[in-house]
Amino acid sequence: MAEEEATTTSSSLSSLIQGTPEEMPASGTLSSLQSFQCACSFPTGITASPASQSDESSRSQEEQGPSTSQAPPDPESLFTDDVLHKKVAELVQFLSVNYITKKPITKAEVLKSVIKEHKEHFPVIFEKVCECMEVVFGIEVKEADPTSRSYVLVKMLDLTYDGMLSDDQGMPKTGLLILILGVIFMEGNRAPEEKIWEVLNVVGVFAGKDFIHGEPRKLITEDLVQENYLEYQQVPSSDPARYEFLWGPRAHAETSKMKLLKFFTKITGSDPTSFPYWYEEALRDERERAQARAAMDDSQGKFQCHVQQHLLP
């Protein structure tokens, strides 16, 4: 079951960020993003295992007659790309189940339940899994206790929504929300519906039932709109009617353009300043937020002072 679910997940392990941001027009365009393939794509099945290959080799040796004694196989040679991908898929599944139960995970549990005989390869497996959890599900694996080497799974970019019901056995949908918010930002703060679906199709998300996202069309045009993360409206004067997405008030309240830009540049190994158009937009947004907070603090201070003056005898 876990292997099937990991295979279903594989179609969503790519993300977009294309092009030459220096040439960004004022209106913004997704053509400035550069294609990005997540390093943790899972194979649809594991080919001949090293053990079976070893047995074949042994039988071949026996058929050819006696030979000089053969040294045991090098443990490193048994850790193939197929084994790595399989372990990544299994650990992603293991973490997803623990995310649902909200239980912390310890390194000891991971080694015993998933990594097993490949303990020496824990660092490379764990690094790829953390990348997948961030890119696909929008979930960060954070160390909770360095002494016990325990980890907790938290939603990224300060978002508080994962799209999961209390009895939901699916996957967190925060990653899809992050991707859509990023496209809206990079399209000039409003993205045509057809552009959203163009990006989603590239990362393997289509209208219809989906293991990770349930029904994606309902999720983005109804659920995320009702949760106030997205606004979905008709493009003014469009005939026939066309629709577009904007950030909703909850998205503005919980995250920011700078956080999104840092996230996307992190997964592509670049820096926010490498994208001057979006970086300037994100800085402007940060300044406006700071001014709004300062104005609110000033207003609250004046109100408290006014109240205290009236309460004094």
C-alpha positions in Angstrom: 0.0 0.0 0.0 2.7 2.4 1.0 4.6 1.7 -2.3 1.5 2.4 -4.4 0.9 5.7 -2.5 4.5 6.7 -3.1 4.1 6.0 -6.8 1.0 8.1 -7.0 2.9 10.9 -5.3 5.6 10.8 -7.9 3.7 12.7 -10.5 3.7 15.8 -8.2 7.4 15.9 -7.4 8.2 18.6 -9.8 7.8 22.4 -9.5 8.2 25.4 -11.8 10.4 28.4 -11.6 11.5 29.5 -15.1 13.6 32.1 -17.1 15.3 35.4 -16.8 13.9 37.6 -14.1 16.0 40.6 -15.1 13.8 40.9 -18.2 10.5 40.9 -16.2 8.0 43.3 -17.6 6.0 45.4 -15.1 3.0 43.2 -15.6 4.9 40.1 -14.6 4.9 36.7 -16.4 5.3 33.1 -15.5 7.6 32.7 -18.5 10.3 34.1 -16.3 10.3 31.0 -14.1 12.8 28.2 -14.6 11.8 24.5 -14.6 12.7 22.6 -11.5 12.6 18.9 -10.9 12.6 17.6 -7.3 15.4 15.3 -6.6 13.2 12.7 -4.9 11.1 11.3 -7.8 10.0 7.8 -7.0 10.4 4.9 -9.4 7.2 3.1 -10.4 8.8 -0.1 -9.2 12.1 -1.5 -8.0 14.0 -3.4 -10.6 16.1 -6.5 -9.8 17.3 -6.2 -6.3 21.0 -6.4 -5.5 20.3 -9.6 -3.6 18.8 -11.3 -6.6 21.6 -10.1 -8.8 24.0 -11.5 -6.3 22.2 -14.9 -6.4 22.3 -14.9 -10.2 26.0 -14.2 -10.1 26.6 -17.1 -7.6 24.6 -19.5 -9.7 26.6 -18.5 -12.8 29.9 -19.1 -10.9 28.7 -22.5 -9.9 27.8 -23.5 -13.4 31.2 -22.4 -14.6 32.9 -24.7 -12.1 35.1 -24.1 -9.1 36.9 -20.8 -8.8 39.0 -18.8 -6.4 37.3 -17.6 -3.3 35.2 -14.5 -3.8 35.2 -11.6 -1.4 31.8 -10.6 0.1 30.1 -7.7 -1.8 30.9 -4.2 -0.8 28.0 -2.8 1.3 28.3 0.5 -0.6 27.5 -1.4 -3.9 24.2 -2.6 -2.5 22.9 1.0 -2.0 21.8 1.7 -5.6 19.7 4.6 -6.9 16.6 2.3 -6.8 17.2 1.5 -3.2 17.6 5.2 -2.4 14.4 6.1 -4.2 12.5 3.3 -2.4 13.8 4.4 1.0 12.9 8.0 0.3 9.3 7.0 -0.8 8.9 4.8 2.3 10.1 7.6 4.7 7.9 10.2 3.0 5.0 7.9 3.6 6.1 7.2 7.2 6.3 11.0 8.0 3.0 11.7 6.3 1.3 9.2 8.6 3.0 10.7 11.6 1.9 14.2 10.5 -1.7 13.0 10.6 -1.3 11.7 14.2 0.7 14.8 15.2 3.3 12.6 16.9 7.0 13.6 17.1 9.4 11.3 15.3 12.8 10.2 16.6 15.8 9.2 14.5 15.8 5.9 16.3 12.2 5.2 15.0 13.1 6.1 11.5 16.2 3.9 11.5 14.3 0.9 12.9 11.1 1.3 10.9 12.3 2.5 7.5 16.1 2.8 7.0 16.9 -0.6 8.6 20.1 -2.0 7.1 21.0 1.2 5.3 21.7 3.2 8.5 25.0 4.6 7.3 23.0 6.3 4.5 20.6 8.0 6.8 21.9 11.6 6.1 21.5 11.4 2.3 18.0 9.7 2.6 16.8 12.2 5.2 18.0 15.2 3.3 16.1 14.2 0.2 13.0 13.4 2.2 13.0 16.8 3.9 13.3 18.4 0.4 10.3 16.4 -0.8 8.2 17.2 2.2 8.8 20.9 1.7 8.3 21.1 -2.1 5.4 18.7 -2.5 3.5 19.0 0.8 4.6 22.4 2.2 5.7 20.7 5.4 9.0 21.4 7.2 10.8 18.7 9.2 12.2 20.5 12.2 14.5 19.2 14.9 12.6 19.4 18.2 15.2 18.0 20.6 18.8 17.7 19.6 19.5 15.3 22.6 16.9 12.7 21.6 17.1 13.6 17.9 13.4 14.0 17.6 11.6 15.9 14.9 8.3 17.6 14.4 6.4 18.4 11.2 5.1 21.9 10.8 3.4 23.8 8.0 5.7 26.2 6.1 5.7 30.0 5.6 3.5 30.5 8.8 0.4 29.1 7.0 -2.1 27.5 9.3 -4.1 25.5 6.8 -3.3 22.0 5.4 -6.6 21.1 3.8 -7.0 18.0 5.9 -10.1 17.0 7.9 -9.8 15.3 11.2 -10.5 11.9 9.6 -8.6 12.6 6.4 -6.2 9.9 5.4 -4.8 11.9 2.5 -1.9 14.2 2.4 -1.3 17.9 3.5 -2.2 20.3 0.8 -0.1 23.3 2.0 2.4 22.7 -0.8 -0.3 23.3 -3.5 -1.4 26.5 -1.8 2.2 27.7 -1.6 2.6 27.0 -5.4 -0.6 28.9 -6.3 0.3 31.9 -4.1 3.7 32.0 -5.7 2.2 31.9 -9.3 -0.2 34.8 -8.4 2.7 36.8 -7.0 4.9 36.2 -10.0 2.1 36.9 -12.4 1.7 40.5 -11.1 -0.5 39.7 -8.1 -3.3 38.3 -10.2 -3.2 35.1 -12.2 -5.6 33.9 -15.0 -7.2 30.6 -14.2 -5.7 29.1 -17.3 -2.2 30.0 -16.1 -2.8 28.4 -12.7 -3.9 25.1 -14.5 -1.0 25.3 -16.9 1.4 25.3 -13.9 -0.5 22.6 -12.0 -0.6 20.4 -15.1 3.2 20.7 -15.4 3.6 19.5 -11.8 1.2 16.6 -12.3 -2.0 18.0 -10.8 -5.1 17.8 -13.0 -8.8 18.3 -12.5 -10.3 15.1 -11.2 -9.6 12.8 -8.2 -6.0 13.1 -7.0 -4.5 11.1 -4.1 -2.7 14.1 -2.5 -5.1 16.9 -3.3 -8.5 15.2 -3.4 -10.4 17.1 -6.1 -8.0 19.9 -7.1 -10.6 22.1 -8.9 -12.9 22.1 -5.9 -9.9 22.7 -3.6 -8.7 25.8 -5.4 -12.0 27.3 -6.5 -14.1 26.6 -3.4 -12.2 25.3 -0.4 -9.2 27.8 -0.5 -11.6 30.6 -1.4 -13.9 29.8 1.6 -10.8 29.7 3.8 -10.0 33.2 2.5 -6.6 32.2 1.1 -7.6 32.9 -2.5 -10.0 35.2 -4.3 -11.6 33.8 -7.4 -13.3 36.3 -9.6 -14.3 37.0 -13.2 -11.9 39.1 -15.2 -13.6 42.5 -15.7 -15.3 42.9 -19.1 -14.3 39.4 -20.3 -16.6 37.9 -22.9 -16.8 34.9 -22.8 -16.2 35.0 -19.1 -12.7 34.3 -17.9 -11.6 34.0 -14.3 -8.5 34.9 -12.2 -7.0 34.3 -8.8 -5.7 36.8 -6.3 -4.4 36.4 -2.7 -7.1 36.4 -0.1 -7.0 38.3 3.2 -5.9 35.2 5.1 -2.9 34.7 2.8 -1.9 38.4 3.3 -2.3 38.0 7.1 -0.3 34.7 7.5 2.5 34.9 5.0 4.3 37.4 2.7 5.8 37.8 -0.7 9.3 37.8 0.7 8.7 34.5 2.5 7.4 33.0 -0.8 10.3 34.3 -2.8 12.9 33.0 -0.3 11.1 29.6 -0.4 11.2 29.3 -4.2 14.8 30.5 -4.5 15.9 28.1 -1.8 14.6 25.1 -3.6 16.3 26.2 -6.9 19.6 27.0 -5.2 19.5 30.7 -5.9 19.0 33.9 -3.9 16.1 36.4 -3.8 18.4 39.2 -5.0 18.9 37.2 -8.2 15.3 38.1 -9.1 15.4 41.9 -8.9 11.8 42.5 -10.1 10.2 40.2 -7.6 12.7 41.1 -4.9 11.8 44.8 -5.2 8.1 43.9 -5.1 8.7 41.8 -2.0 10.7 44.6 -0.3 7.9 47.1 -1.0 5.4 44.7 0.5 7.6 44.4 3.6 7.8 48.1 4.0 4.0 48.5 3.7 3.5 45.8 6.3 5.9 47.5 8.7 4.1 50.8 8.2 0.7 49.2 8.8 2.0 47.6 12.0 3.5 50.8 13.2 0.2 52.7 12.5 -1.7 50.1 14.4 0.6 50.1 17.4 0.4 53.9 17.5 -3.4 53.8 17.3 -3.6 51.2 20.1 -1.2 53.3 22.2 -3.3 56.4 21.9 -6.4 54.5 22.7 -4.9 53.0 25.8 -3.7 56.4 26.9 -7.2 57.9 26.3 -8.8 55.1 28.4 -6.4 55.6 31.3 -7.0 59.3 31.3 -10.8 58.8 31.7 -10.3 56.1 34.4 -8.1 58.3 36.6 -10.0 60.1 39.5 
